[in-house]
Amino acid sequence: MRIRASRLAVAVVAGFLICLGGYQHASAQNSVVITLSYNGGTCQQNGASAVINVTTSQSVSYTAGNSVPFQVSFSSSSCPFATCTISGSTPAQTPQSGTGGNTYNYNGMTINGQQCNNPGSMGIHINSGP
């Protein structure tokens, strides 16, 4: 009887730990960090000059590395966030209602005071689902 109770206790604890681990992993997926880089006029986000997919429930934050100043801007007529110009001091943004299913390309980008030649090839696509 003791062996059966011990096995049950181990199974319950293991199940709890698995669920707890899954919960932490899911919460980490609720934010996207976009890392910007500059290379002689050509800029990238997360290692590519392409659009990044996010969902309507994910918050999006931008960085260019350790204290490197940057600015990313969307057209005011095609802006997925409440703030259309994002810099290093801008807090994480969540896509506005009604933006799901659309792609929003940047209309300007500077990193460390250097103008990017290709901002229109990058941006974010907002998927409607989780």
BELQUI-V888863 format. One record per residue. N is the residue number from 1. RES is the residue in one letter. OMEGA is omega in whole degrees, -180 to 180 (999 if undefined). D_FIRST is the distance of its C-alpha to the first C-alpha in Angstrom with 2 decimals. Layout:
n=(N,N)
res=(RES,RES)
omega=(OMEGA,OMEGA)
d_first=(D_FIRST,D_FIRST)
This chain:
n=(1,2,3,4,5,6,7,8,9,10,11,12,13,14,15,16,17,18,19,20,21,22,23,24,25,26,27,28,29,30,31,32,33,34,35,36,37,38,39,40,41,42,43,44,45,46,47,48,49,50,51,52,53,54,55,56,57,58,59,60,61,62,63,64,65,66,67,68,69,70,71,72,73,74,75,76,77,78,79,80,81,82,83,84,85,86,87,88,89,90,91,92,93,94,95,96,97,98,99,100,101,102,103,104,105,106,107,108,109,110,111,112,113,114,115,116,117,118,119,120,121,122,123,124,125,126,127,128,129,130)
res=(M,R,I,R,A,S,R,L,A,V,A,V,V,A,G,F,L,I,C,L,G,G,Y,Q,H,A,S,A,Q,N,S,V,V,I,T,L,S,Y,N,G,G,T,C,Q,Q,N,G,A,S,A,V,I,N,V,T,T,S,Q,S,V,S,Y,T,A,G,N,S,V,P,F,Q,V,S,F,S,S,S,S,C,P,F,A,T,C,T,I,S,G,S,T,P,A,Q,T,P,Q,S,G,T,G,G,N,T,Y,N,Y,N,G,M,T,I,N,G,Q,Q,C,N,N,P,G,S,M,G,I,H,I,N,S,G,P)
omega=(179,-180,180,179,179,179,179,179,179,180,179,179,179,178,178,-179,178,179,179,178,177,179,180,-179,-179,-179,179,180,-178,176,179,175,178,-179,-177,176,-177,179,176,179,177,-179,179,171,-176,173,-179,174,-174,178,178,179,173,176,-179,-178,-178,172,-176,174,-176,174,175,-179,-175,175,177,180,179,173,177,180,173,173,-180,178,180,-174,-177,-175,175,178,-176,175,-175,177,-178,-180,-179,176,179,-178,174,-180,180,177,177,-178,-178,179,-177,176,-179,179,178,173,176,178,171,177,-179,178,-179,180,176,-180,-171,-177,-178,178,-179,179,178,172,-177,176,-178,-176,180,999)
d_first=(0.00,3.80,5.46,5.22,6.35,8.68,10.05,10.74,12.45,14.41,15.50,16.68,18.57,20.09,21.23,22.76,24.60,25.93,27.21,28.73,30.45,31.84,33.18,35.04,36.48,37.72,39.48,41.25,42.70,44.43,47.23,49.68,51.72,55.02,56.52,60.28,62.40,66.14,67.90,71.68,71.86,69.03,65.92,62.33,59.17,55.87,57.87,59.81,62.84,61.01,59.41,55.83,53.48,51.69,50.21,51.37,48.21,48.57,50.54,53.03,54.32,56.95,57.60,60.12,58.54,59.06,61.51,63.57,65.41,65.31,66.22,65.14,66.87,66.58,69.52,69.57,69.90,66.84,64.30,60.55,59.90,61.38,63.05,65.16,65.95,63.05,63.44,61.33,61.21,60.05,56.46,54.10,55.34,53.57,55.52,57.42,56.82,58.53,58.50,55.83,57.18,60.05,61.12,62.77,64.83,66.12,69.82,70.00,68.13,69.07,67.07,68.39,71.71,72.15,72.69,70.58,72.58,69.83,68.03,68.49,66.38,63.33,61.54,58.39,57.34,55.17,52.73,51.93,48.19,45.34)
